[in-house]
Amino acid sequence: MSDQQTAPARSYELLGPLRVRLETAPLQLGEAQQRVVLAVLLLHANQPVPTDRLMLPGQ
């Protein structure tokens, strides 16, 4: 047996409204700008993302 605990399963839904689930429970994602940043990072997983791609116009 291993003493290591496994991380809870997360799932991300990008088509339609952005949704994140931890195990089966939906997570609250916060304000629109936070959701945009998360969506951009998810779309570019394992790649560097310039900060200007993370900013909304007028920010």
N, C-alpha and C positions, 0 to 999 in steps of 0.2 A: 504494500500500500504506500501511497505517496502522501507526504505531509503538505504538498502544495495544493492550494485551493484554486479552482478554475474561476475565471472571471465570468460574470453573468453574461448571457448572450444578448447582444444588441442587434437590432435591425434598423435599417434606414430605408425610408420610402421617399423617392425623389420625383416620381411621376405624380402629378396632381399636387396637393398640398404637401409640404415637407413634413414628415412624421418620423419620430424616433421611438423605438420600443426597447425597454430593458426587460428581458425575459418576455412576458406578455403584457406588461403594463406600459401604457403610453407615457412619454415624458413631456413636460411643459418645456417649450423651447425659447420662450422669452420674446423680445421685441423683433420687429421685422428685420432690422439690421443684423441682429444676431443670427437669424435664420438664413439670411443671404450669405453671411460669412461661412456658416456651416455648410450650406449647399455648395458653395464654390470649392471649399476644401474637400468635400466628399467627391465632387466631380473630378478633382485633380489629385486623388489619393496617391500617396507616395511620390509626389512631385513637389518641387518648390513652387510657391505661389507668390508673385510680387504683391506688395502691400497695396499698390494702386488697383489691383484687381479685386481687393477686398473692400474698397471704399465705395459707398453709394455716391451718386452725383450730389454735389452741394455739401459734402461732408468735409 
